[in-house]
Amino acid sequence: MRKTTSTNTINKEQLEANCGIAYTNSVLNGRWKLSILAFLLDKRTLRYGELKSRLIGISERMLIAQLKELQADGLIKRIPYPEVPPRVEYELSEKGKSLESILIQMSEWGTRNR
């Protein structure tokens, strides 16, 4: 965690406030975020366990952290159900759905250029 008053943090915030690419990169930055978004785009709604089984190699801690960041950025919605055992589902928010064309283009570009 960076100090909120550090020059690096201030520069980052300034860049993200004035550059759309920098902001987009900061929101999507993370090893697993694009995969999580792609799975939710494909399946619409997934339970926590379904996401975990699709993301081969991700730890519980990392999945929880990535989901919390995506939720904090308004890209996904967490839907808890008051059941025993507890059930939680995740789906794209409207803001997350607005990334659909970008995610598809990124996938196509990656397939062509890998």
C-alpha positions, 0 to 999 in steps of 0.5 A, a space after each residue: 500500500 502506497 502512502 496517499 501523500 507520496 509523489 508517486 500516488 499523486 502523479 498516478 491519481 493525476 494521470 488517471 484523472 486526465 487520461 482515459 487509457 491510464 484510468 482504464 488500465 488502472 481499473 483492469 490492471 491485475 493478473 486475473 481481472 480480465 479473466 474474471 470479467 470474460 467469464 462473467 461476460 460469457 456466462 452472465 452469472 457465476 457463483 464464487 466456486 464456479 469462478 474459482 474452478 475456472 481460474 486455474 491457479 488462483 488462490 482464495 486470497 487473490 480471488 477475493 481481492 480481485 473480486 473486491 477491487 472489481 466490485 469497488 470499481 463498479 464493474 461487477 455486482 455481488 449478490 448474496 443469498 441468505 441461505 444455509 450454506 451461504 450462496 454468493 453470485 457475481 455478475 457484471 454491472 452496467 458499467 462492466 457490461 459496457 466493456 464488452 466490445 473492448 474485451 472482445 477486441 482484446 481477445 481477438 487481438 490476442 488470438 491473432 498476435 500470440 
